[in-house]
Amino acid sequence: MNSLLRIVVATGLLLVSWFSVAGASALDDFTTALKSGTPDVDVLASYEYKNRDDATSPGKQFSLRTRIGYRTGTFFDTELYAQFHNLTNVMEQFRHQDGGDADRDLIADPDGNRLYKAFLDYKGIPDTLIRVGRQEVILDDARLLGNIGWRLNGQSFDAVSVTNTSIKYLKIYAAYANQVNTIFLTHVDLDHFYLFNAKYAPLKNHSISVYTYLLDTESSADSARDSATYGFRFVGNPAPCNYTIDYSHQSDFADGENHDADMFNAVVAMQISKVNLGAGYSYISGQNGDDRPFDTLFSTAHKFNGFADLFLATNGGGLTGGLQDYYFNATTKAFGVKIVAVYHYFDTVEDDGFDGSYGDEIDLVLIKSINKNLKLLVKYANFMQDDDSANGFASPTVDTEILTARLQYTF
């Protein structure tokens, strides 16, 4: 059990010991807090079909995910929360990290059980939340830190986090993590992971965020993933328009060497009648001589750069050619169904290896809220590889189609 998670368990044991000294009144108050808590349930049925134009057969998956959580009432300004998670693959005609069908395409959802969240919230300091234990970390748009919510197992961290809003218009978040609980139901220990994010919003519908993320893994090699990431993010919504601009720079930290990389994203959109039209550009640097590719850390990468998931290697800094993503999207609603259509054109950045265009992609998403608890989602992605080779290197991508249908019940 990770040391931070032990803190939550130890706190519970200390409370029990304290009750034996404090007497029946304190025990009654704690019992009341337990009984006055709030449960939550999330049940998700998911079907996915994935077909890559390679030697493997298409992957097919039908899964049932269940999450059951409980938050206690308040006791001495403290609340406890725990959420248990189960994923059962009813149809497992796909390959995954733990095995599966080796002749089929990869779908990153091994089944199993886990304690997904388990934390203590302390609210005794005005305008401050202190959270200790296993928790999701989702900062800004999840481009660098997220829960990978699209995959069925999700990602959480064993961490101590502090959120403070005592200064008007300013929200400060600081955290220390030493373990990542991955979507593969594995755990990755870290020496240190320091997170700082400050969001300032003095004007209505406008904000600026600045952040620093310092990653120190357990590796002491020069090739360690260790890095320092600094950046800023502007967001605005002066109706009927909205925009986002963000920039991040990565440099050496702890044992990792040759980090000198950049990421830039810009999005602008406008509401025209019942349709929201948008355009965006994403730049992620790749291998440039000894300088390593930009590492998008522990991001919800599926949310960006195409739903066919051809460029997830940005998490970990493995996309040597880098990425330029030019995209256009349209969002509307008809007959109670939210409709999203996206077109991407993907190009490389560096010329150390393959420096041609990767290809283009069409994505389509349909979302229907059946009632306040039940939601249906259908998502289709079609990536079409550029067949031209460049500098004698074949494209690292292949034609890929993915169709997903999900029915989710929450309360």
Secondary structure as UniProt FT lines:
FT   HELIX           3..22
FT   HELIX           24..35
FT   STRAND          38..52
FT   STRAND          59..71
FT   TURN            76..77
FT   STRAND          78..93
FT   STRAND          95..96
FT   TURN            97..98
FT   STRAND          99..100
FT   TURN            102..103
FT   STRAND          112..122
FT   TURN            126..127
FT   STRAND          128..135
FT   TURN            140..141
FT   TURN            149..150
FT   STRAND          156..164
FT   TURN            168..169
FT   STRAND          170..181
FT   TURN            183..184
FT   STRAND          187..200
FT   TURN            204..205
FT   STRAND          206..217
FT   TURN            222..223
FT   STRAND          227..236
FT   TURN            239..240
FT   STRAND          241..251
FT   TURN            254..255
FT   STRAND          260..272
FT   TURN            273..274
FT   STRAND          275..284
FT   TURN            289..290
FT   HELIX           301..303
FT   TURN            307..308
FT   TURN            310..311
FT   HELIX           312..314
FT   TURN            315..317
FT   TURN            320..321
FT   STRAND          323..334
FT   TURN            335..336
FT   STRAND          337..347
FT   STRAND          357..369
FT   STRAND          374..385
FT   TURN            391..392
FT   STRAND          400..410
//
